[in-house]
Amino acid sequence: MNEMRPTNTNEIRPIRWTGWRLELLDQTRLPHEQVTVSITDYRVAADAITEMRVRGAPAIGVTAGYAMALAAAELQSRERDQFIGSLRQAGEYIAAARPTAVNLGWAVRRMLRVAEAEPDPGSILPALEAEAQRIQQEDEAINRRIGEQGRALMPADGQGVLTHCNTGALATSAFGTALGVIRAGWEAGGRFRVFNTETRPWLQGARLTSWEFQQLGIPATLIADSAAGMMMLNGDVSCVITGADRIAANGDTANKIGTYALAVLANENGIPFYIAAPTSTVDLSLADGAGIKIEERPAHEVTTYGSAPTAPDGTAAYNPAFDVTPNRYITGIVTEAAVCRPPYAESLRRAVDAA
């Protein structure tokens, strides 16, 4: 394992592809260690998604693209029809790593289409490598456009924006989504206040978002998840912006657990609540959020932190990784194509068509 550092003080690139080797910045080791995990087996790449070494819907999609390329490299000696069948099976394995993030299945299907459309068996491998690299390059460009679309939504100087979980470069290939909007507003000259939650139980906000803001030179204040309501009531927060792992056709949005509570609190306090996500996160096949499968993770993530127990032995725990925020609580959804407003069934369709 080697140390991985940002290429400069403003850029963090957690996913790298070097000569048929996938290198991931292990996010379970941050902020205290910056360690690269080198992967040449698609199963290990899928495990890295499950184990949260890489996380965030766009980053999961990029990793899935490279995992499919690694699977193809392992299977390439097989006859074409057998190869395609085996690659589909590998895709099912990869797509099952985490069920809620729509980008995971989206990337797997995109890679399969490339393989199936390539008539020359000898060309499939380079075609898949090029497609995976294209997914990563597109993601960074899309994230920067999301920042441009959303930066005007940031509050005036001295007012506060609150974000939840981690939606920066660590959750993508570079730049970020909701954190990228905050970054774009800051780089445009805004001097608003920034708050980020700790984000129980994995503490992605405390461990990852606080670290990213430090790398970017953006002053930010960490708060306990349960402090958000008081801060809204006291006028410290003027808007909230989070990311998304899946957005239904009507705008209902699945995101890190705790997002729904923030949206309800924002609504109660008359504060705009925004989502920032690429159009690849929009799932037009789902009419509403009731169809979104919510990942439930192991109970020990709640009853322990690291190897230290935080609850008595035998304590029962419920650990959903995500919740669904109904569209009525969402002021706007920032995509690379536009800031979508209600009615979302119309505006999201237009954004997806325009992307």
N, C-alpha and C positions, 0 to 999 in steps of 0.2 A: 504494500500500500504506500502511496506517495501523497505528499501534500499537494492540494489544489488550491490556488488562490485566484481571485478575480484578475482579469487581464489588466484592469486599471481600477482606480478607486470607485468608478461609477458602474462598472460592468461585472456581473456575476454570471458565469456560464456553468450550470451544474451538470450538463450533459455534453459529452464529447465522444466523437467517433473517430478512432485512429486505427486504420489498417485492420478492419474486421475485429475490432475490440471496442466494446462499449464501456466508457468510463463515466461513473456516476459519483457526484459529490454526496457522500453518505450523510443524509440529513438527520439520522439518529445520533450522530456524533457531534453535531453543532449545538451550541456555539463554541464549545471548548476545544474541539479538534476539527481540523479541516482535512478529511481523509477521502481518498479516491478508491472506489471499488472497481476493479477491472473485471469485465464479464465477457465470456466468449460462448456461453451456453444460454439458449433462449429460456430454459427453465429457471436458471438463476436470475435472469432479467425479470421474469414474472414474479419470482419470489421477492425480489427487491421492491416490486410494487406492493405486494402484500405486506411486507415487513416495514413499509413506510420509509425505506432508504431513499426512494424517490416518491414524491407525492405532489398533489395539485393536478387538476384535470388536464391542462395542456401538457405538462411534463410527462404525465402518464401516457398520453397519446404519442408523444415523441418517442418515449422509451419503447412503447409497443411496436412502433414502426421498425426500430432497430432490432427488437426481439424477433420479429418476423424475418428480417434479413438473416439473422443468426440461425434461425430454424431452417431457412432455405439452404444455407451453407452446409448444414449437417445432413440434409436430405438430398442434396443435388445429384448423387450418383444413381438415384432410382429412375426407373422408366417414367416418362412424363405424366401419364395418368395416375400412376401410383404416387409420384412426387406431389402432384396437386392435392390428391386425397390426404396424404400425410401432412401437407402444409396446412390444410383446413383443420385437421385435428390439433396441430400445434397452435393454430390460431384460437381454437376453442379453449385450450389450456391457458393461453395468455389472457384472453378476454375474461376468464373467470377470476383473475387475480383480485379485482375489486369491482363489484357490480354496479355501483352508483354512477361513477364517472362515465359519461357518454363518450368522451374522447377515446377511451380505451377500445371499445368495440368499433368505433368509427375508423380508427387507424388500422386495426386488423383487417376490416373489410376493404379499406382502400388498398392495402398491400396485396390482399388476395386478388382483387380485380386486376392489378398490374400483372401478377403471375399468370392468371388465367388468360389474359389477352396476349401474352407473349408467345408467338408460334415457335420460336427457336429455343429449344431447351438450354442451349449454351448461352443465351442472352438473358435468361431469367434472373440469374444472380446479380449481374451488374445493374439490371433494371430495378431490382428491389433495393439495392444499396442506394441508387440515385433517388428513388422515391422516398426512402426514409430520410435522406438528407434534405430532400425538398420539403418534407413535412416540418422538419426542424427550422429550416430557413423561413418558411412561410409563417411559422408560429411567431418568430421574433418580429417580422414585419407587421403581422396582425396586431401584436401587442403594442407596438409603437403607435399604430393607427388608433387603437382603443384609447391610449393616452391622449392623443390629439383630440379625439372626439369628446372626451370627458373632462378635460382640464378646466373648462369654463364652469363646471359644476362645483368646483372647489370653493370653500367659503372665503370671505374677505379676510384681509390681514387681521390677525388677532383673534379671529373666530376659530372654532375647532372642528376637525373632521375625525371621526372614529372609524377604525377598520378592525376586522375580526379574522382570526386564523392567519394564514400566510398566503399572499397572492402576488408576491414579487417574482423576481427572476428564479428563485428556488422552486417555485410552483410551475414554471414554464421553461422555455429554452433560454429566455433572456427577457429583461425589462419588466415583465409582469402584467397583470390585469388591473385589479383594483389598486394595488400598491403602485402600479405603473401610472394610473391616473393621478394619484397623489404626487408621484415623482414629476410627472409632466407639469402639473400645476406649480410645483415648487421651482422647477427649472425655468418656467415662464415668468418667474419673479414673485409669485405669491409667497407670503410669509404668514400663512395661517398656522394654527397649532395642530399638532398631530397626536392622536391617542391610539394605542392598540391594546386589545385585550390579551390576556395570557393564553386563553383558548384551552380549557381543560378538555380531556385529560392528557393529551399529548403535548400541551404547551407549545403549539406551533407559533403562537403569537409571541410568547416570552422568549423562546429559544431562537426562532428563525426570523420573525418580522423585526424584532428589536435589533438583531444582528444586521439585517439588511439595511435598516435605516442608518445604522452607524456606518456601514460601508459607503452609503450614499451621501453621508454628511447632512442628513435631514434630522433635526432635533425631534424626538418623539418621546412620549411619556407612556409607560406601561401601566395598565390598570388591571385589577382583578375583574374577572367576568361579571361578578355581582355588583361592581361599582358603577356599571354603565347607566343604570336608571337614575341614580342620584346625580350623576354628572349631567345628564340630559335635563333633569329637573332644575338644576342650578344654572343652566345656560352655558355650560362649558362646551357642549357639542352642538354644532349647527347643521351637520349632515353626517350620514353614515354611508359608507361604501364597502361592499364585500364582493367576493368572487362568486362562482357557481360551479357546480359539478354536473348539473343537468337542468335544463330549462324546458318545461313543457310548452306546447303550442300556445296555451293561454297565458303564459308568463309565470305560472307557478314555478318556484325555483328551489331545487335541492342544493344545499350548501352545508358547510361544517356545522355540526350540532351547536346550538346557541344562536344561530342566525335568526331563526323565527322569533325568539324572545327579543332580540334587538330591534327587529322590524316592528313588533307590537309596541315596544317602548317608544320608538321613534314616532310612530303614529299617534300615540297618546300625548306626546309632547310637541306635536306639530312640526316634526323635523323631517326633512326629505331623506328617503332611504333608497339608495341606488345599488344596482348590481352591475358589475363589469365582467364581461366574458366574451370570448370569440363566438361567431355564429356556429362553429362546429360543436359548441356546447348546447345549442338549441336542438331539441328532439321533437320535430314536427309530427312524428308518429304518435306521440302521446298527447291526448286531448287536454289533460290536466295533471296536476301533481299526484293524484291518487294512483297513477300507474307507475310511479317512480319506485324502484326497488331500493330500500334503505339497507345499507350494510350494517350488520351488527357485529361488533368486534368483541374479543375475549374480555371476560369480566375482570381479569387480573390487571388490565390497563387502568381500571378505576380503583381497585383495592390496593394497588402498589404504585410506587413511582421508582422506576428502575428496578432495583432488587430490594428496595425498602418497603415493607408493608405500611399502608396508611389506614388500614381498617382491621378489625379483629378477624382472626381466622374463621372461615366459614361464612363470612358476610356475603349475602347475595347482591349482585350488581347487574344493572341493565346498562349496556354500553352501545347505543346507536351512534354511528359515526357522523350521521347527517340528519337534518330535519328539512321539512318543506315549508317554505314561506308562501302563503297564498298571494296571488297577484294584486289583491286589493291593498296590500301594505307596501307595494313597490312603486316608487315615484317614477323611476326610469331604469331602463336596462341599456347600458353602454356597450355597444358592439363596435367592430372595426368599420362597419358600414354606416351606422347612425346611432343616435341616442333614441331608443325606442320608447314610446309612451303608450298609455292605454288608448284604445283597446289593443292588447298585445297580440291577439290572434291575427290582426291585420299588420301591425308594425313589425312584428318579428318575421312574418312571412316575407315582407318587403325587404328586410335586412338580409335574410338568408338568400333571397333571389339576387340581391345586389352584390353580395360578397363574392 
